[in-house]
């Protein structure tokens, strides 16, 4: 095999179109993110997460009555079965939260009357249950692992405020609630990323919603995907001050290491979501009396961009993870919950993709994903290996 042939194969499917979608579009060269025709900037400014969930699932923004009914249905489904809470209490306190979330989603299927009934209506029902219950599951586990009792969902609170309430036991003020709601909107969907592709691939086998979403969570747990926001915050904590940035960048370049949160596989400009999150870090710093994280982040971004350009590396800009971690940190969300919070948002997009994969009118006959690979294991030369009995090996 030639070197050029190997380069063609090891592309991570970048640029390979595997399906059509009506859900979202990432225009990387233009720095645009579009949900079902709407620019992310407009949705972040004007819509709630509940409205975006409705848009994802029903392909339109809801009217007032539609939103009220949708919100009421989500609130009705927030509780999780006492058996689930009992199971969470058996888990080790040092369990990885993403493992708890992935396993918990699979167990939630056991508490749905017809989890494997593959009709559009039932899969939407499965999806609504997941949007409503995942925050309850994650908040309950965080409190249990810290020796506290879970906090029941508050039916008077919206989706974003209710999660923060279940996590802390305190109702957030309206500004914090709105900023967290915007974070959920920004992470709700991002086309055929690794976790979304995983969800669609599983759905293509005719597996049900819970199986597809559980697999997506497993994909999101990797540090190169959803786990990147945790690594960004750990990087900022390691740097610790603006004065340490130059030395940090120098050491990373010398060791060929990565500056987390810089660069994206699709965007060739600054991630539009990072542009929205950046001033939120500044605002949160002002609110908490701790502006240092904004100062470190904004200075690191500028100096890293200059260092990349000096090395002739262009198109490496801040992505959504670069600033989202600092926002969550200043909201006092535990660092190891950053990726689960990502999942609590991305669930809306995953559900839309699972349903599109299963029921899209453009593809009425399901097509199981089955890529191919070139076999290069020529262990015995051009011929097949002859089996050698155990006593002669």
C-alpha positions in Angstrom: 0.0 0.0 0.0 1.4 3.4 -0.9 1.5 6.3 1.5 -1.1 8.3 -0.5 -3.5 5.4 -0.4 -3.3 5.2 3.4 -3.9 8.9 3.7 -7.1 8.6 1.6 -8.5 5.9 3.9 -7.6 7.4 7.3 -9.8 10.5 7.0 -12.3 9.8 9.7 -15.0 10.1 7.0 -14.3 13.8 6.7 -16.0 15.2 3.6 -17.8 11.9 2.9 -21.6 12.6 2.6 -23.5 9.6 4.0 -27.0 10.9 4.1 -29.3 13.9 3.5 -30.7 15.9 6.4 -33.2 18.6 7.1 -32.1 19.2 10.6 -29.0 21.5 10.6 -26.2 22.8 8.5 -22.7 23.8 9.5 -21.2 26.3 7.0 -17.6 26.0 8.1 -16.0 28.5 5.8 -18.6 31.1 6.6 -18.7 30.4 10.3 -22.5 29.7 10.2 -24.6 27.2 12.2 -28.2 26.8 11.1 -31.0 24.8 12.9 -33.8 23.9 10.5 -33.2 27.2 8.6 -32.6 29.5 11.6 -29.2 31.0 12.4 -27.9 30.1 15.8 -27.4 33.7 16.7 -31.1 34.4 16.2 -32.1 31.3 18.2 -29.7 32.1 21.1 -31.0 35.6 21.3 -34.7 35.0 21.0 -35.6 31.4 21.7 -35.7 29.2 24.8 -34.3 25.7 24.9 -37.9 24.4 25.0 -38.6 26.2 21.7 -35.5 24.8 20.1 -36.5 21.3 21.3 -39.8 21.7 19.6 -38.1 23.0 16.5 -35.9 19.9 16.4 -38.7 17.4 16.9 -41.5 19.0 14.9 -39.6 21.0 12.2 -41.1 24.4 13.1 -41.0 26.9 15.9 -44.0 26.5 18.1 -46.9 28.9 18.5 -47.8 30.0 22.0 -50.3 27.2 22.7 -48.1 24.6 21.2 -45.2 25.7 23.4 -47.4 25.7 26.5 -48.6 22.2 25.8 -45.0 21.0 25.0 -43.6 22.6 28.2 -46.4 21.0 30.3 -45.7 17.6 28.8 -41.9 17.9 29.5 -42.6 18.9 33.1 -45.0 16.0 33.6 -42.3 13.5 32.6 -39.4 14.9 34.6 -39.6 12.4 37.5 -37.7 9.1 37.5 -38.8 5.9 39.0 -37.8 5.2 42.6 -36.1 2.0 41.4 -33.8 4.2 39.3 -33.0 6.4 42.3 -32.3 3.2 44.4 -30.0 1.9 41.6 -28.1 5.2 41.6 -27.4 4.8 45.3 -25.6 1.5 44.6 -23.1 3.1 42.2 -19.6 4.0 43.5 -19.1 7.7 44.2 -16.1 7.8 41.9 -18.0 6.5 38.9 -17.6 8.6 35.7 -20.8 10.7 35.3 -20.9 9.9 31.6 -21.0 6.2 32.4 -23.8 6.8 34.8 -25.7 8.8 32.1 -25.1 6.2 29.4 -26.2 3.3 31.6 -29.1 5.3 33.1 -30.5 6.0 29.6 -30.5 2.3 28.8 -32.3 1.5 32.1 -34.9 4.2 31.4 -36.1 2.1 28.6 -37.2 -0.5 31.2 -39.7 2.1 32.6 -41.3 3.0 29.3 -44.4 0.9 28.4 -43.4 0.2 24.7 -39.7 1.3 24.2 -39.2 -0.9 21.1 -42.4 0.1 19.2 -40.9 1.7 16.1 -43.5 4.2 15.1 -42.9 7.9 14.7 -45.3 8.7 17.5 -43.8 6.2 20.0 -40.2 7.3 19.2 -41.2 10.9 19.7 -42.7 9.8 23.0 -39.4 8.1 23.9 -37.6 11.3 23.0 -39.8 13.5 25.1 -39.2 11.2 28.1 -35.4 11.5 27.6 -35.4 15.3 27.2 -37.4 15.5 30.5 -35.6 12.8 32.5 -32.0 13.1 31.7 -31.5 16.3 33.8 -33.2 14.6 36.7 -31.0 11.5 36.4 -27.8 13.5 36.3 -28.6 15.9 39.1 -29.8 13.1 41.3 -26.6 11.2 40.8 -24.4 14.2 41.5 -26.2 14.8 44.8 -26.1 11.1 45.8 -22.4 10.8 45.2 -21.9 13.8 47.4 -24.0 12.3 50.3 -27.0 14.5 49.6 -30.6 13.6 49.0 -31.9 14.1 45.4 -34.0 17.2 44.8 -37.4 16.6 43.2 -38.1 18.5 39.9 -39.9 21.9 40.4 -42.9 22.2 38.0 -42.8 26.0 38.3 -39.4 26.2 36.7 -38.3 26.1 33.1 -36.0 23.4 31.8 -32.7 25.2 32.4 -33.6 26.6 35.8 -35.0 23.3 37.0 -31.7 21.5 36.3 -29.7 24.0 38.2 -32.3 23.8 41.0 -32.1 20.0 41.2 -28.3 20.2 41.2 -27.9 22.9 43.9 -31.2 22.9 45.8 -31.4 26.7 45.0 -33.5 28.5 42.4 -31.2 30.4 40.1 -31.7 34.1 39.5 -33.2 35.0 36.1 -29.9 36.1 34.6 -28.1 32.9 35.4 -31.1 30.9 34.2 -31.1 32.7 30.9 -27.4 32.3 30.3 -27.6 28.6 31.0 -30.6 28.3 28.7 -28.5 29.9 26.0 -25.8 27.4 26.6 -28.3 24.6 26.0 -29.5 26.2 22.8 -26.0 26.5 21.5 -25.2 22.8 22.1 -28.5 21.5 20.9 -27.4 20.3 17.4 -24.4 20.2 15.2 -25.1 18.0 12.2 -23.1 14.8 11.6 -20.6 15.0 14.4 -19.3 11.7 16.0 -22.1 11.2 18.5 -24.9 12.1 16.1 -23.5 9.8 13.5 -23.3 7.1 16.2 -27.0 7.6 17.1 -28.0 7.4 13.4 -25.9 4.4 12.7 -27.6 2.6 15.7 -31.0 3.8 14.6 -30.3 2.4 11.1 -30.4 -1.1 12.6 -34.0 -0.6 13.8 -32.8 -0.2 17.4 -35.1 1.9 19.5 -34.5 5.5 20.7 -33.0 4.6 24.1 -30.4 2.3 22.5 -29.5 4.9 19.9 -29.1 7.7 22.5 -27.2 5.5 24.9 -24.7 4.9 22.1 -24.5 8.6 21.3 -23.6 9.3 24.9 -20.8 6.8 24.8 -19.4 8.5 21.7 -19.7 12.0 23.4 -17.7 10.8 26.4 -14.5 10.8 24.5 -12.1 13.7 25.2 -11.9 14.6 21.5 -15.6 15.1 21.3 -17.8 16.2 24.3 -15.0 15.7 26.8 -13.1 18.7 25.2 -14.9 21.2 27.4 -13.6 19.5 30.6 -10.1 19.5 29.2 -10.3 23.2 28.4 -11.2 24.1 32.0 -8.5 21.9 33.3 -6.1 23.7 31.0 -7.2 27.1 32.3 -6.8 25.8 35.9 -3.4 24.6 35.1 -2.3 27.9 33.6 -3.7 29.8 36.5 -2.8 33.3 35.5 -2.3 35.5 32.5 1.4 35.7 33.3 1.8 32.0 32.7 0.3 31.9 29.2 3.4 32.6 27.2 5.3 29.8 28.9 2.3 27.4 28.5 2.0 28.0 24.8 5.8 27.7 24.3 5.9 24.3 26.1 2.9 23.0 24.1 4.5 23.9 20.8 7.8 22.4 21.8 6.1 19.1 22.8 3.7 19.1 19.8 0.9 19.2 22.3 -2.6 20.6 21.8 -4.1 23.8 23.1 -7.6 22.6 23.9 -10.5 24.4 22.5 -8.6 25.8 19.6 -9.4 24.5 16.1 -12.4 22.6 14.6 -12.8 19.9 12.0 -15.4 22.0 10.1 -15.1 25.7 11.1 -12.4 27.7 9.3 -13.4 30.8 11.2 -14.2 31.4 14.9 -17.0 29.1 16.0 -20.2 31.2 16.0 -21.1 29.6 19.3 -17.8 30.7 20.9 -18.6 34.3 19.9 -21.8 34.1 21.9 -20.2 32.4 24.9 -17.2 34.7 25.2 -19.1 37.7 26.6 -21.0 35.3 28.9 -17.7 34.4 30.6 -17.0 38.0 31.1 -20.5 38.6 32.5 -20.2 35.6 34.9 -16.8 36.8 36.0 -18.3 40.2 36.9 -21.2 38.6 38.7 -18.9 36.3 40.8 -16.2 38.9 41.4 -13.7 36.6 39.7 -12.8 38.1 36.3 -9.5 36.1 36.1 -11.0 33.2 34.0 -12.2 35.6 31.3 -8.9 37.3 31.3 -6.9 34.1 31.0 -9.2 32.7 28.3 -9.3 35.8 26.1 -5.6 36.3 26.4 -4.8 32.7 25.7 -7.0 32.7 22.6 -5.3 35.8 21.2 -1.8 34.6 21.9 -2.5 31.1 20.7 -4.0 32.4 17.4 -0.9 34.6 16.9 1.4 31.7 17.7 -0.4 29.4 15.2 -0.2 32.0 12.5 3.5 32.6 13.2 4.0 28.9 12.6 2.1 29.1 9.3 -1.0 27.3 10.7 -4.1 29.0 9.6 -7.8 28.4 10.4 -7.2 27.4 14.0 -9.7 29.5 16.0 -11.6 29.1 19.3 -14.4 26.6 19.2 -17.4 26.2 21.5 -15.5 24.3 24.1 -13.0 27.0 24.6 -15.5 29.2 26.4 -18.4 26.9 27.5 -16.3 25.3 30.2 -15.5 28.6 31.9 -19.2 29.5 31.9 -20.2 26.3 33.6 -17.3 26.6 36.1 -18.4 30.1 37.1 -21.9 28.7 37.5 -20.3 26.3 40.0 -21.2 23.2 37.9 -18.7 20.5 38.7 -16.1 20.0 36.0 -16.9 16.4 35.4 -20.5 17.3 34.7 -19.6 19.6 31.8 -19.9 16.8 29.3 -23.2 15.4 30.7 -24.5 19.0 30.5 -23.5 18.9 26.8 -25.6 15.7 26.5 -28.6 17.2 28.2 -28.6 19.8 25.4 -27.6 17.7 22.4 -30.4 15.2 23.2 -32.8 17.3 21.2 -30.6 17.1 18.1 -30.0 13.4 18.6 -33.7 12.6 18.8 -34.3 14.5 15.6 -31.6 12.6 13.8 -32.8 9.2 15.1 -36.4 10.0 13.9 -35.1 11.3 10.5 -33.0 8.1 10.1 -35.9 5.9 10.9 -38.8 7.7 9.2 -37.5 10.3 6.6 -39.9 10.4 3.6 -36.8 10.8 1.4 -35.6 7.4 2.5 -38.7 5.2 3.1 -36.7 2.0 3.0 -34.2 1.8 5.8 -30.6 1.5 4.7 -28.4 -0.1 7.3 -25.0 1.6 7.6 -22.4 -0.8 6.5 -19.1 0.9 5.4 -16.3 -1.2 4.0 -12.5 -1.3 4.7 -9.4 -2.5 2.9 -8.0 -5.6 4.5 -4.2 -5.1 4.9 -3.4 -8.0 7.3 -1.1 -9.9 5.0 0.2 -12.1 7.8 1.2 -15.0 5.6 2.1 -13.2 2.5 -0.2 -13.2 -0.5 -1.7 -16.6 0.5 -4.0 -17.4 3.4 -2.4 -18.7 6.6 -2.4 -22.4 7.2 -3.8 -23.3 10.6 -1.2 -24.7 13.0 -2.4 -27.1 15.7 -1.7 -26.0 19.3 1.0 -28.6 20.0 3.0 -27.3 17.0 2.9 -23.6 17.6 
